Amino acid sequence: MPSRLFVDAEPGKPDATPEPWFLDPREIGRALRARWALVLAPAVLLVVAAVAWLALVPPLYAAVTQILIDPRGIQVVKDGVTPADQASDASLLLVDSQIRVLVSDDVLRQVVSRFKLDQDPDFVRPSSLLDRLKGSLSALIGVAGGPSDDGLTALRTLRERTAARRLERSFVVELAVTTDARQKSADLARAIAETYLATVSQAQAQVTRKAGDAVAGRLGELQDDLRAAEDKAQKFRAANNLVGTRGQLVSEQALTQLNQQLGAARARAGELRGRLAQIEAVANGRADLNSVTEIVQSTTIAQLRSQLAQIEAARADTVSQLGPRHPTLRTGELQVQTLRNDITAEIRRIAAATRNDYRSALANEASLAATLESRKKEALSVDRSFVRLRELERQVEASRAVYEAFLVRARELQEQQRLDTSTSRIISPASLPERRLGPPIPVIFAAAAAAGLGLGVALALLAVPAAGRIGSRRRLQQIAGVPVIVALPAQARARTQGRGTGALRADTAYDLAVARLGSRLQRDFGAARPTLVLVTSADDRAGKSELARSLAASAALDGQRVLLVDADPEAMISRDLRATAKRGVAEALRTQSGLGDALVDGPTGVKILPFDDAALSLGTAAYTGALLATAASFNTVFVDIGLIGTDIAAERLAQDQRFPALLLTASAKSSAVRRLQRALDATGRDRRVQLVITDTEAEA
């Protein structure tokens, strides 16, 4: 039994605008339950498509191998053909260039030939009927088609199935080959890597050989140039009598030696001049004997000084023993004077010898200076020839340096041809792939089912506004902007059909909802007697007529005097009546005798005014006046009028302000949004309008 049947709002006053229905999980659940087949159909179709795709498309396996491409190489000799060290950016560019070599046609063509891929159906598919038709069409329009080359086709296929990329922040290149067989993928990946390494090694040897041949070709010319330069320099030296040893002319050597000798002579003369001055100072008593090395080292002077010291010592003893006036002291003084004179004479002899050496040094210095001046004059006469000779010798040295460099380089290149200096290698050989490419099969099925369910849910939700039906209480409130005061379940109403106007059994959700609606109408509109209620709809004819009949029966059970008026051209209420009125409604209106004789007794004391088409043709004003006059004898009057938007009489009755309550019903399953909006527009969005929805699901 539903626990929520009414919207708490003032009569005629809409509540706050509800949120969009698609934000309510209950509304989404209702829409999905009503269209469960539309929800499941895309999921089933996508799962079937996934099964078909897995069955028709052969699996592909990718084998991966990793190659380290070291741009530095091994520097076996002093100088390599390529530089040993490069900047990081240049190294990365080199590795990227090697990736192009790895997947180049030169490498792949060797693999195609080695594995005979031009005969493999996986790489060369047989011509289909469509291919033959394309060839015939090309021939007809004059486009050169030509016979297909299986080798070229296999090469293109292998190129499409081969991918190489450099791993981030490294010189490692990852090579992947995709085929329909695990072993084939691994074999092709290993073959491409090995072929690449062999191709790089061969290309490097070829470059080295080419460079060596170019260098060797220049050796003969450089040797001839060197010989010609040497002959020219030798002839010039002989013609100008420029003789020398160790790369220097004889005149230059003599001039150098004279210059050195002159310097030594000048140093000797200076030394003797200083020594002579010191000796003369000692001889003249201006300096001490110990200040001159020659005097100190002289044996004669040393002996004389020794004797002088002995005599002075003996004289000192005599004075201390015999006194200063003793006659022997005179003899000692004479001996001292004699020794001093001998020392002075020896010093003068040394000075004379030193003076002679000094004079000889001056003479030698003058002689060397004169000889040097004469040799300088001779050297000036050969300067021009010497300059030219040096120029020729520089040419010889330059030619010799170039020739020797080329000779060494040619020998290095000859040896380097036999060496493999590349450090590129396979660091991770290709192994058998564990699983096929793409996501696992369970993931494929799960993704297909999820995508299908998502698509089905989207279609089901989009079908709600596309169908143009009310659908639910929430959507009705959102569309109309008016609160729905009650929702009537469809199953309960179905059980009441066929009972005529029999007594209601308050044991169903429908009966309980009708009873509560009647109580609310009495509370909101029962202040003035009688309570007049119009019941109409835009397209829910059965729902509104059943509601009017049920409200009348419910009010009669409460002890009220109830009048049920059938003003619907379909006469759904009058059709079930078994009794006949004494007088027709039209006749009563024409005679103005009142409608009392036109009433028919219904169950539980309900009075029913049957439908009379002729009565409505007399005018709604007369019909309404007679109805209001008759209603004064009742507590509650329920008038079942026609459909708003299709029945003119119903619209006029609905616009009559003497009827304080106007119930507008709409079926959740069959009522169209467009017709409901047209009905609301026809009533002018009157505040008396109270919405009732029928055929709904029970709300929790």
C-alpha positions in Angstrom: 0.0 0.0 0.0 1.4 3.4 -0.9 2.5 5.6 1.9 2.6 8.8 -0.2 -0.6 9.8 -2.0 -0.9 13.6 -1.7 1.2 16.6 -2.2 1.0 19.0 0.8 0.2 22.2 -1.0 -2.5 24.9 -0.8 -5.4 24.4 -3.1 -4.7 26.0 -6.5 -1.2 26.9 -5.4 1.7 24.9 -7.1 4.5 23.8 -4.9 8.1 24.6 -5.5 9.3 23.6 -9.0 10.5 20.0 -8.6 13.9 18.9 -9.8 14.1 17.3 -13.3 12.7 13.8 -13.3 15.9 12.2 -14.6 17.6 13.2 -11.4 15.3 11.0 -9.4 16.5 7.3 -9.2 12.9 6.2 -8.8 11.9 7.8 -12.1 14.9 6.3 -13.8 14.0 2.8 -12.4 10.4 3.2 -13.7 11.6 4.2 -17.1 14.0 1.3 -17.3 11.4 -1.3 -16.0 8.9 -0.1 -18.5 11.4 -0.5 -21.4 13.6 -3.4 -20.2 13.6 -4.9 -23.7 15.1 -1.7 -25.1 17.7 -1.7 -22.3 18.8 -5.3 -22.9 18.7 -5.3 -26.7 21.9 -3.2 -27.3 23.8 -5.2 -24.8 22.8 -8.5 -26.4 23.6 -7.1 -29.9 27.0 -5.9 -28.8 27.9 -9.1 -27.1 26.9 -11.1 -30.2 28.9 -8.6 -32.3 31.9 -9.2 -30.0 31.5 -13.0 -30.4 31.3 -12.6 -34.2 34.4 -10.4 -34.3 36.4 -12.8 -32.2 35.3 -15.7 -34.4 35.9 -14.0 -37.8 39.0 -11.9 -37.0 42.2 -14.0 -36.6 44.2 -13.3 -33.4 47.4 -11.3 -33.7 50.5 -11.8 -31.6 53.2 -9.2 -31.1 56.8 -10.3 -30.2 59.1 -7.6 -28.8 62.9 -7.4 -28.7 65.0 -4.6 -27.3 68.2 -3.2 -28.9 70.7 -1.0 -27.2 72.0 1.6 -29.7 75.1 3.2 -28.1 76.0 6.3 -30.2 79.6 6.5 -28.8 81.0 3.3 -30.2 84.4 1.7 -29.3 87.5 3.9 -30.0 89.9 1.1 -31.0 92.4 3.5 -32.7 93.3 7.0 -31.8 91.0 8.6 -34.3 87.8 7.0 -35.5 85.7 7.7 -38.6 83.0 9.2 -36.5 83.6 11.3 -33.3 83.6 9.4 -30.1 81.6 11.8 -27.9 78.6 13.8 -28.9 76.1 16.0 -27.1 73.0 14.4 -25.7 70.7 16.0 -28.2 72.8 14.9 -31.1 73.0 11.4 -29.6 69.2 11.2 -29.4 68.9 12.3 -33.0 71.4 9.6 -33.9 69.3 7.0 -32.2 66.2 8.2 -33.9 68.0 8.0 -37.2 69.0 4.4 -36.4 65.3 3.6 -35.7 64.6 4.6 -39.3 67.4 2.3 -40.5 66.0 -0.5 -38.3 62.6 -0.4 -40.1 64.0 0.6 -43.5 63.2 -1.3 -46.7 66.8 -2.4 -47.0 66.6 -4.4 -43.7 63.0 -5.6 -44.2 63.7 -6.7 -47.7 66.4 -9.1 -46.5 64.0 -10.5 -43.9 61.3 -11.0 -46.6 63.8 -12.9 -48.8 65.2 -14.9 -45.8 61.8 -16.2 -44.6 60.2 -16.2 -48.1 57.3 -14.0 -46.9 56.3 -13.4 -50.5 54.9 -17.0 -50.4 53.2 -16.6 -47.0 49.4 -16.1 -47.2 49.5 -14.0 -44.0 51.7 -11.4 -45.9 50.5 -12.0 -49.5 46.7 -12.6 -49.5 45.2 -14.1 -52.7 43.4 -11.7 -55.0 39.8 -11.4 -54.1 36.9 -10.9 -56.5 36.8 -7.2 -55.4 40.5 -6.8 -56.3 40.0 -8.4 -59.7 37.0 -6.1 -60.3 39.1 -3.1 -59.4 41.8 -4.2 -61.8 39.3 -4.6 -64.6 37.8 -1.2 -63.9 41.3 0.4 -63.9 42.1 -1.2 -67.2 38.8 0.0 -68.7 39.4 3.7 -67.6 43.0 3.6 -68.8 44.7 3.6 -65.4 47.9 1.6 -65.4 47.4 -1.2 -63.0 50.2 -3.7 -63.9 50.7 -7.1 -62.4 51.1 -7.2 -58.6 54.5 -7.9 -57.1 54.3 -10.4 -54.3 57.6 -9.4 -52.9 56.6 -5.7 -52.8 53.3 -6.7 -51.2 55.0 -8.8 -48.5 57.4 -5.9 -47.9 54.6 -3.4 -47.4 52.7 -5.8 -45.1 55.8 -6.4 -43.0 56.4 -2.7 -42.8 52.9 -2.1 -41.5 53.3 -4.9 -38.9 56.6 -3.6 -37.6 56.9 -0.9 -35.1 60.0 0.6 -33.4 60.2 3.2 -30.7 62.9 4.6 -28.4 62.2 4.1 -24.7 62.0 7.3 -22.7 65.3 8.6 -21.2 67.4 5.8 -22.7 69.2 4.6 -25.9 67.1 1.4 -25.9 64.9 0.8 -29.0 62.0 -1.5 -28.7 61.1 -3.4 -31.8 57.7 -5.2 -32.1 56.5 -7.5 -35.0 52.8 -8.6 -35.2 51.7 -11.7 -37.0 49.0 -14.4 -36.6 51.4 -16.9 -35.1 53.5 -16.6 -31.9 56.6 -18.4 -33.3 56.5 -16.4 -36.5 56.3 -13.1 -34.6 59.3 -14.0 -32.4 61.4 -15.3 -35.4 60.7 -12.2 -37.5 61.6 -9.8 -34.6 64.9 -11.6 -33.9 65.7 -11.7 -37.7 65.0 -8.0 -38.1 67.2 -7.1 -35.1 70.1 -9.4 -36.3 69.8 -8.1 -39.9 69.9 -4.5 -38.6 73.1 -5.1 -36.6 74.8 -6.9 -39.6 73.7 -4.1 -41.9 75.1 -1.4 -39.6 78.4 -3.3 -39.3 78.7 -3.7 -43.1 77.8 0.0 -43.7 80.4 1.1 -41.2 83.1 -1.1 -42.8 82.1 0.2 -46.2 82.4 3.8 -45.1 85.8 3.0 -43.5 87.0 1.2 -46.7 85.9 4.1 -48.9 87.7 6.6 -46.6 90.8 4.4 -46.7 90.8 4.2 -50.5 90.4 8.0 -50.8 93.4 8.5 -48.4 95.6 5.9 -50.1 94.8 7.5 -53.5 96.3 10.8 -52.3 99.5 9.3 -50.9 101.3 9.2 -54.3 100.5 12.9 -55.0 101.6 14.0 -51.6 104.9 12.0 -51.9 105.6 13.7 -55.2 104.9 17.1 -53.8 107.3 16.5 -50.8 110.1 15.3 -53.1 109.7 18.3 -55.4 109.8 20.7 -52.4 113.0 19.1 -51.0 114.8 19.2 -54.4 113.9 22.9 -54.7 115.3 23.8 -51.3 118.5 21.8 -51.8 119.2 23.5 -55.2 118.7 26.9 -53.7 121.0 26.1 -50.7 123.8 24.9 -53.1 123.4 27.8 -55.4 123.8 30.4 -52.6 126.5 28.4 -50.6 124.2 28.1 -47.6 126.0 25.3 -45.8 124.8 24.3 -42.3 124.4 21.4 -39.9 121.5 20.5 -37.7 119.2 22.8 -39.5 121.5 25.9 -39.0 124.0 27.6 -41.3 127.8 27.5 -40.6 127.9 31.3 -40.5 125.1 31.4 -38.0 126.9 28.8 -35.9 130.2 30.8 -35.9 128.4 34.0 -35.1 126.7 32.4 -32.2 129.9 31.0 -30.8 131.7 34.4 -31.2 128.9 36.0 -29.4 129.2 33.5 -26.5 133.0 33.9 -26.3 132.7 37.7 -26.3 130.3 37.5 -23.4 132.6 35.2 -21.5 135.6 37.5 -22.2 133.7 40.5 -20.9 132.7 38.7 -17.8 136.4 37.7 -17.2 137.6 41.2 -17.6 135.0 42.5 -15.2 136.0 39.9 -12.7 139.7 40.7 -12.9 139.0 44.4 -12.6 137.2 43.9 -9.4 139.8 41.6 -8.0 142.6 44.1 -8.9 140.8 46.9 -7.1 140.5 44.8 -3.9 144.2 43.8 -4.0 145.3 47.5 -4.5 143.1 48.5 -1.6 144.9 46.0 0.6 148.3 47.1 -0.6 147.5 50.7 0.2 146.2 49.8 3.6 142.5 50.6 2.9 141.3 47.0 3.4 142.1 44.0 5.5 144.2 41.2 4.3 141.4 38.7 4.9 139.0 40.5 2.5 140.8 39.2 -0.6 140.7 35.5 -1.5 144.1 35.5 -3.4 145.9 37.0 -0.4 144.3 34.6 2.0 145.0 31.6 -0.2 148.7 32.7 -0.8 151.2 30.2 0.8 154.0 32.8 1.1 151.8 35.4 2.8 150.5 32.7 5.1 154.1 31.8 6.2 155.1 35.4 6.7 152.1 36.0 8.8 152.8 32.9 10.8 156.4 34.1 11.5 155.1 37.6 12.3 152.8 36.1 14.8 155.6 34.1 16.5 157.9 37.1 16.8 155.2 39.3 18.2 154.4 36.6 20.7 158.1 36.3 21.8 158.3 40.1 22.1 155.3 40.2 24.3 156.9 37.6 26.6 160.1 39.6 26.8 158.2 42.8 27.7 156.3 41.0 30.4 159.5 39.4 31.8 162.4 41.9 31.2 160.4 45.1 30.8 159.9 47.5 27.9 163.5 48.9 28.1 165.3 45.6 27.6 167.9 45.7 24.7 166.6 42.5 23.1 163.3 44.2 22.3 165.0 46.3 19.6 166.0 43.2 17.7 162.4 41.9 17.7 161.1 45.2 16.4 163.5 45.0 13.4 162.3 41.5 12.7 158.6 42.6 12.7 159.3 45.5 10.4 161.1 43.2 8.0 158.3 40.7 7.9 155.7 43.4 7.4 157.7 44.7 4.4 157.9 41.2 3.0 154.1 40.8 3.2 153.6 44.1 1.5 156.0 43.2 -1.3 154.2 39.9 -1.8 150.8 41.7 -2.0 152.2 44.1 -4.6 153.5 41.1 -6.6 150.0 39.5 -6.5 148.5 42.9 -7.6 151.0 43.1 -10.5 150.1 39.6 -11.7 146.4 40.3 -11.5 146.9 43.6 -13.4 148.7 41.6 -16.2 145.7 39.2 -16.4 143.3 42.1 -16.5 145.2 43.6 -19.4 145.2 40.3 -21.3 141.4 39.9 -20.7 140.8 43.4 -22.1 142.9 42.6 -25.2 141.0 39.3 -25.7 137.7 41.1 -25.4 138.6 43.7 -28.0 139.8 41.0 -30.4 136.6 39.1 -30.0 134.5 42.2 -30.5 136.3 43.1 -33.7 135.9 39.5 -35.0 132.2 39.6 -34.1 131.6 42.8 -36.0 133.3 41.5 -39.1 131.2 38.3 -38.9 128.0 40.3 -38.5 128.8 42.2 -41.7 129.3 38.9 -43.5 125.9 37.6 -42.1 124.1 40.6 -43.3 125.1 39.8 -46.9 123.3 36.4 -46.8 120.0 37.5 -45.0 118.0 37.7 -48.2 119.1 34.2 -49.4 118.5 32.9 -45.9 114.9 34.2 -45.7 114.1 32.5 -49.0 115.8 29.3 -47.8 113.7 29.3 -44.6 110.5 29.7 -46.7 111.5 26.8 -48.9 112.2 24.7 -45.8 108.8 25.5 -44.3 107.2 24.3 -47.5 109.2 21.1 -47.2 108.1 20.6 -43.5 104.5 21.3 -44.3 104.5 18.8 -47.2 106.3 16.2 -45.0 103.7 16.7 -42.2 100.7 16.2 -44.5 102.3 13.2 -46.2 103.1 11.5 -42.9 99.7 12.2 -41.5 98.0 10.7 -44.6 100.4 7.7 -44.4 99.5 7.0 -40.8 95.8 7.5 -41.4 95.8 5.2 -44.4 97.4 2.4 -42.3 94.9 3.0 -39.5 91.9 2.8 -41.9 93.3 -0.4 -43.4 93.3 -2.0 -39.9 90.0 -0.5 -38.9 88.2 -2.2 -41.8 88.7 -5.5 -40.0 87.3 -4.2 -36.7 83.7 -3.9 -35.5 83.6 -0.8 -33.3 79.8 -0.7 -32.9 78.5 -1.3 -29.4 74.9 -1.8 -30.4 73.5 -5.1 -29.3 70.4 -7.1 -28.5 69.7 -6.8 -24.8 66.3 -8.6 -24.8 65.8 -11.2 -27.5 62.2 -11.7 -28.7 60.3 -14.5 -26.9 57.0 -16.1 -27.6 54.1 -13.8 -26.8 52.0 -14.9 -23.9 48.6 -13.7 -25.2 47.0 -12.1 -28.2 46.9 -8.4 -28.9 44.1 -6.4 -27.4 42.3 -6.7 -24.1 41.4 -10.2 -22.7 38.3 -11.9 -24.0 36.4 -11.5 -20.7 37.2 -7.8 -20.7 35.9 -7.6 -24.3 32.6 -9.2 -23.4 32.3 -7.1 -20.2 33.0 -3.9 -22.2 30.5 -4.9 -24.8 27.9 -5.7 -22.2 28.6 -2.5 -20.3 28.5 -0.4 -23.5 25.3 -2.1 -24.6 23.7 -1.6 -21.2 24.8 2.1 -21.2 23.4 2.5 -24.7 20.2 0.8 -23.7 19.8 2.9 -20.6 20.4 6.1 -22.7 17.9 4.9 -25.3 15.3 4.1 -22.7 15.7 7.5 -21.0 15.6 9.3 -24.4 12.5 7.3 -25.3 10.6 8.8 -22.3 10.5 12.4 -23.8 10.3 10.9 -27.3 7.2 8.9 -26.5 5.4 12.1 -25.3 3.6 10.3 -22.4 3.2 11.5 -18.8 4.9 8.5 -17.3 4.9 9.4 -13.6 3.6 11.8 -11.0 6.9 13.6 -10.8 7.0 14.3 -14.6 3.4 15.4 -14.5 4.1 18.0 -11.8 7.2 19.2 -13.7 5.2 19.5 -17.0 2.1 21.2 -15.5 3.7 23.2 -12.8 0.7 22.2 -10.6 0.8 19.8 -7.7 -0.7 16.3 -8.1 -3.0 15.8 -5.2 -3.4 12.0 -5.6 -2.0 9.1 -7.7 -4.4 6.2 -8.5 -2.9 2.8 -9.1 -3.9 1.1 -12.3 -4.4 -2.5 -11.0 -6.8 -1.4 -8.3 -8.9 0.6 -10.8 -9.0 -2.4 -13.1 -10.6 -4.5 -10.4 -13.4 -1.8 -9.9 -14.3 -1.9 -13.5 -17.4 -3.9 -14.2 -18.9 -3.3 -10.8 -21.1 -0.5 -12.0 -21.8 1.9 -9.2 -21.5 -0.7 -6.5 -20.2 -0.1 -3.1 -16.5 0.5 -2.8 -14.4 -2.0 -0.8 -11.8 -0.1 1.1 -9.3 -2.9 0.9 -7.3 -1.7 -2.2 -4.9 1.1 -2.7 -7.2 2.7 -5.3 -10.2 2.7 -2.8 -8.0 4.2 -0.1 -6.7 6.9 -2.4 -10.2 7.8 -3.5 -11.4 8.0 0.1 -8.5 10.3 1.0 -9.2 12.5 -2.0 -12.8 12.8 -1.0 -11.8 13.9 2.5 -9.5 16.5 1.1 -12.1 17.9 -1.2 -14.5 18.2 1.8 -11.8 19.9 3.8 -10.8 22.3 1.1 -14.1 23.1 -0.6 -16.8 21.9 1.8 -17.2 25.3 3.6 -20.0 26.2 1.2 -22.8 23.7 0.5 -23.2 22.0 -1.8 -19.6 21.0 -2.7 -19.4 21.1 -6.5 -16.6 19.2 -8.2 -16.0 18.9 -12.0 -14.1 15.9 -13.1 -12.4 16.1 -16.6 -9.3 15.1 -18.5 -7.4 15.8 -21.7 -7.4 12.2 -23.0 -8.0 9.9 -19.9 -11.7 9.4 -20.4 -12.0 6.1 -18.6 -9.8 7.3 -15.7 -11.9 10.4 -15.1 -15.2 8.7 -15.3 -14.1 5.9 -12.9 -12.8 8.6 -10.6 -16.1 10.5 -10.6 -18.1 7.3 -9.9 -15.7 6.2 -7.2 -15.8 9.6 -5.4 -19.5 9.6 -5.5 -19.7 6.1 -4.0 -17.1 7.0 -1.3 -19.0 10.2 -0.3 -22.3 8.2 -0.2 -20.6 5.7 2.2 -19.8 8.6 4.5 -23.5 9.4 4.7 -23.6 12.4 2.4 -26.3 13.1 -0.1 -24.5 12.8 -3.4 -25.4 13.7 -6.9 -23.4 12.2 -9.8 -23.9 14.0 -13.1 -22.9 12.4 -16.4 -22.0 15.2 -18.8 -19.6 13.2 -20.9 -20.7 12.6 -24.5 -19.4 9.0 -24.2 -21.8 8.4 -21.3 -19.6 5.9 -19.6 -21.5 6.3 -16.3 -25.0 6.3 -17.9 -24.2 3.2 -19.9 -24.1 1.0 -16.8 -27.4 2.2 -15.4 -30.2 -0.3 -15.4 -33.1 2.1 -14.3 -34.7 4.8 -16.5 -35.6 8.3 -15.4 -39.3 9.4 -15.4 -38.4 12.4 -17.6 -35.4 13.2 -19.8 -33.1 16.0 -18.9 -33.8 18.0 -22.1 -37.6 17.7 -21.5 -37.1 19.0 -17.9 -35.1 21.9 -19.1 -37.7 22.8 -21.8 -40.5 22.7 -19.3 -38.5 24.3 -16.5 -39.9 21.8 -14.1 -36.6 20.9 -12.4 -34.4 17.9 -12.8 -35.9 15.9 -10.0 -37.7 13.6 -12.3 -34.6 13.1 -14.5 -32.6 11.6 -11.6 -32.0 7.9 -11.3 -31.2 6.1 -8.0 -27.8 4.6 -7.8 -26.2 2.2 -5.3 -25.7 3.4 -1.7 -28.1 6.3 -2.1 -26.2 8.1 -5.0 -28.4 10.0 -7.3 -27.3 10.0 -10.9 -28.2 12.5 -13.6 -27.8 10.5 -16.9 -26.3 12.0 -20.0 -28.6 13.7 -22.4 -27.1 15.0 -25.6 -30.2 17.1 -26.4 -30.0 18.8 -23.0 -26.5 20.1 -23.7 -27.6 21.3 -27.1 -30.0 23.7 -25.4 -27.0 25.5 -24.0 -24.6 25.1 -21.1 -26.1 28.1 -19.3 -29.5 26.6 -18.9 -28.0 23.2 -18.1 -25.7 24.7 -15.5 -28.6 26.7 -13.9 -30.9 23.8 -13.6 -28.0 21.7 -12.3 -27.1 24.2 -9.6 -30.8 24.5 -8.6 -31.0 20.7 -8.2 -27.6 20.6 -6.4 -29.1 22.6 -3.5 -30.7 19.5 -2.3 -27.4 17.6 -2.0 -24.2 17.8 0.1 -21.8 17.0 -2.7 -22.1 17.1 -6.5 -19.7 15.4 -8.9 -20.0 16.3 -12.6 -18.2 14.0 -15.1 -17.7 16.3 -18.1 -16.1 15.6 -21.5 -12.5 16.0 -22.5 -10.9 19.4 -22.3 -9.5 20.3 -25.7 -12.0 18.3 -27.8 -15.4 19.0 -26.2 -16.8 22.6 -26.4 -19.4 21.9 -23.7 -16.8 20.5 -21.4 -14.6 23.6 -21.8 -17.6 25.9 -21.1 -18.5 24.0 -17.9 -14.8 24.1 -16.8 -14.7 27.8 -17.2 -17.8 28.4 -15.1 -16.5 29.9 -11.8 -19.5 28.6 -9.9 -17.8 25.2 -9.7 -15.0 25.7 -7.1 -13.1 22.5 -7.8 -11.9 21.1 -11.1 -10.2 17.7 -11.1 -8.1 17.2 -14.2 -7.0 13.5 -14.6 -4.1 12.2 -16.7 -3.0 8.6 -17.3 0.6 7.8 -16.5 0.6 5.2 -19.3 -1.5 6.7 -22.1 -1.9 10.4 -21.6 0.1 12.6 -24.0 2.1 15.6 -22.8 0.9 17.6 -25.8 -2.8 17.1 -25.0 -2.3 17.8 -21.3 -0.6 21.1 -22.1 -3.4 21.9 -24.5 -6.0 21.2 -21.8 -4.1 23.4 -19.3 -4.0 26.2 -21.8 -7.8 25.7 -22.4 -8.5 26.2 -18.7 -6.3 29.3 -18.7 -4.1 27.7 -16.0 -7.0 28.2 -13.6 -6.1 28.0 -9.9 -9.1 25.7 -9.3 -7.4 23.0 -11.3 -6.3 20.0 -9.2 -4.3 17.3 -10.9 -5.0 13.6 -10.5 -2.8 10.9 -12.1 -4.1 7.5 -12.8 -2.5 4.2 -13.9 0.5 4.7 -11.7 2.8 2.4 -9.8 2.7 2.3 -6.1 5.0 4.9 -4.6 7.1 4.0 -1.6 
